[in-house]
Amino acid sequence: MKKLILVMALFVTVFMNGLTAEAFPKGQQAVVGQTYFITGRNVWIRDEPNTNIAPVAAYRFGEPVRLLEVKGNWARVKMVNGWERYAHIDYVGTQEVLLSKMKASTECMMELDRIYDDVERLMESMYPNGPDAKAPTPAERKTSCAKLTDRLNAMRKLLEGTVMPGEVRNEIRSLTNKVETLIGFLNEWEHGGEAKYTPYFLEKFMPEYDRIGELYR
C-alpha cells in the first residue's frame, strides 16, 4: 500500500509547498548528528542530492530527522523508519522554526498522521513478507484495533479542545472518521474488511488525507 502511495505521489506537480525556506534562525548553522524537523508541508526526499532524480516520497511537516551530512543545498537525513535520504536543506530546520510555522490545527493533524501510520502498518502486517513472518492472529489484530481506536478518541478530545475555525475542525473531524472506518475494516478483516479496505482507501480516504493535510498540517 505504501509503495502505491509513493507512486501516486510522483504525479503531484508541486515540488515543495506551503512554507518559506527559513529552516534555521539567523546566525545558526546546521550541526551534523543533531535531530531536526521537516519544516515544509510536503517535502520531496530523494536517493541523490539532485532535483533531476525522481523523489521516492514526500515527507510531512513536523517529522523528526537526524542530520547525517550536508552537501551544498542538500541534507542527508535519517528518518524515523530508518531510511537515509536527501531533502533540501531549506526544509530541514530547528524546533524553534517548526513551532513558529505551526498552525492551530497542526498538532491535531500530526497526531492523526501518527495514528494513520500505525493503521497502515497493521494493514501491511496482514500480508507477511518473508519465510518467518506471520500475520497477527485475529485476537492480536482486534487488540491493536482497540488501541488505535482509543488513540483516535483521545485525538478527538484534543481536536475539540483546540481553538481553530469551525470549518477547519469539521474537516479534521471528517478525516478522523475516515481513519476510524479503516480501523473498522481491519477489525472485521476476515468478514469482508479485507475486500473493502483498499477501494475505500484509494477512493475515499487518500484524496481527503492529501487535501486536508496540505491545508491544515
C-alpha positions in Angstrom: 0.0 0.0 0.0 2.8 2.5 0.9 4.6 1.7 -2.4 1.3 2.6 -4.2 1.1 5.8 -2.3 4.7 6.7 -3.3 3.9 6.0 -6.9 0.8 8.3 -6.7 2.9 11.0 -5.1 5.2 11.2 -8.1 2.3 12.6 -10.1 2.0 15.6 -7.8 3.2 18.7 -9.7 4.2 20.8 -6.8 7.8 20.3 -5.8 7.5 21.8 -2.3 4.8 23.9 -1.0 3.3 25.9 1.8 6.3 27.4 3.7 9.1 29.8 3.1 12.7 28.5 3.2 13.9 29.7 6.6 14.9 26.5 8.3 17.4 28.0 10.8 17.1 31.1 12.8 19.5 33.9 11.8 23.1 33.1 12.8 22.5 29.4 13.5 24.1 26.6 11.4 23.1 23.0 10.9 25.0 20.6 13.1 25.7 17.1 11.9 24.3 14.5 14.3 21.6 16.7 15.7 17.9 16.0 15.4 15.9 18.5 13.3 12.5 18.6 11.7 10.9 18.9 8.3 9.6 22.5 8.1 7.9 22.3 4.7 4.3 21.0 4.3 5.2 18.2 1.8 8.9 17.9 1.1 10.3 15.5 -1.5 13.0 13.2 -0.4 15.4 11.6 -2.9 18.1 9.0 -3.2 20.6 11.5 -4.5 21.0 15.3 -3.9 19.7 16.3 -7.3 16.3 17.5 -8.4 16.7 15.5 -11.6 16.5 12.4 -9.5 12.9 11.3 -9.1 11.7 11.6 -5.5 10.9 8.5 -3.5 8.4 10.0 -1.2 7.0 13.3 0.2 7.9 13.8 3.9 5.4 15.6 6.2 5.7 18.8 8.2 7.0 18.2 11.7 8.6 14.8 11.1 11.9 14.4 13.1 15.1 13.6 11.2 18.7 13.1 12.2 21.2 15.2 10.1 23.9 12.9 8.8 25.6 15.2 6.2 25.3 18.5 4.4 26.1 18.6 0.6 25.7 22.1 -0.7 21.9 22.8 -0.5 21.0 19.2 0.5 20.8 17.4 3.8 21.3 13.7 4.1 19.0 12.7 6.9 18.0 9.5 8.7 14.2 9.2 9.1 12.2 7.5 11.8 11.6 4.5 9.5 15.4 4.1 9.2 15.7 5.4 5.7 18.7 7.6 4.8 17.7 10.0 2.1 18.2 13.6 0.9 16.0 16.6 1.4 16.6 20.2 0.5 18.4 21.9 3.5 15.9 24.8 3.4 13.2 22.5 4.7 15.2 20.8 7.4 15.2 23.0 10.5 15.1 23.6 14.2 12.3 23.1 16.6 12.2 26.9 17.1 11.4 27.4 13.4 9.0 24.4 13.4 7.0 25.9 16.2 6.9 29.3 14.6 5.3 27.8 11.5 2.7 25.6 13.2 -1.0 26.4 12.7 -3.7 25.9 15.2 -4.6 22.6 13.6 -1.1 21.3 13.2 -0.8 19.3 16.5 -4.1 17.5 15.8 -3.1 16.7 12.2 0.3 15.4 13.3 -1.3 13.1 15.9 -3.7 11.9 13.2 -0.7 11.3 10.9 0.9 9.0 13.6 -2.3 7.1 14.1 -2.8 6.6 10.4 0.8 5.4 10.0 0.1 2.7 12.6 -3.1 1.8 10.8 -1.2 1.2 7.6 1.5 -0.8 9.5 -1.2 -3.0 10.9 -2.7 -3.5 7.4 0.6 -4.3 5.9 1.3 -6.9 8.6 -1.7 -8.8 7.3 0.5 -9.7 4.3 3.6 -11.1 5.9 6.8 -10.8 3.8 9.5 -13.4 4.4 9.7 -17.1 5.4 9.5 -16.4 9.1 7.0 -13.5 9.0 3.5 -14.2 10.4 0.3 -12.2 10.2 -1.2 -11.2 13.6 -3.8 -13.5 14.9 -7.4 -12.3 14.9 -7.2 -11.6 18.7 -3.9 -9.7 18.3 -5.4 -7.7 15.4 -8.5 -6.8 17.4 -6.4 -5.7 20.3 -4.4 -3.5 18.1 -7.6 -2.0 16.6 -8.9 -1.3 20.1 -5.7 0.6 21.0 -5.9 2.6 17.7 -9.5 3.5 18.5 -8.5 4.7 22.0 -5.8 6.9 20.4 -8.3 8.2 17.9 -10.8 9.1 20.6 -8.0 10.9 22.6 -7.1 12.8 19.4 -10.8 13.8 19.1 -10.7 15.3 22.6 -7.6 17.2 21.6 -9.4 18.5 18.4 -12.4 19.7 20.4 -10.2 21.4 22.9 -8.1 23.3 20.4 -9.1 26.8 19.3 -9.5 26.8 15.5 -12.1 27.9 12.9 -15.2 25.8 12.8 -14.8 24.8 9.2 -11.2 23.5 9.9 -12.4 21.5 12.9 -15.2 20.0 10.8 -12.8 18.9 8.0 -10.4 17.3 10.5 -13.4 15.6 12.2 -14.4 14.1 8.8 -10.9 12.8 8.2 -10.8 11.3 11.7 -14.0 9.5 10.9 -12.4 8.1 7.7 -9.4 6.8 9.8 -11.9 5.1 12.1 -13.6 3.5 9.1 -10.2 2.0 8.1 -9.7 0.7 11.6 -13.2 -0.9 11.3 -12.2 -2.7 8.2 -9.1 -4.1 9.9 -11.2 -5.2 12.9 -13.5 -7.1 10.6 -10.7 -8.3 8.2 -11.9 -11.8 7.7 -15.5 -10.8 7.5 -15.3 -8.5 4.4 -13.0 -5.9 5.8 -10.1 -7.0 3.6 -12.1 -6.6 0.4 -13.3 -3.1 1.5 -10.1 -1.6 2.8 -8.2 -0.8 -0.4 -11.1 0.6 -2.5 -12.1 2.8 0.4 -8.5 3.8 1.0 -8.0 4.9 -2.6 -11.3 6.4 -3.4 -12.5 8.0 -0.2 -9.6 8.3 2.3 -6.5 9.2 0.4 -7.8 12.2 -1.7 -9.1 13.8 1.5 -6.0 12.9 3.5 -3.8 14.7 0.9 -6.1 17.7 0.6 -6.8 18.3 4.3 -3.2 17.5 5.3 -1.8 20.1 2.9 -4.2 22.7 4.2 -4.1 22.2 7.9 -0.9 20.3 8.8 
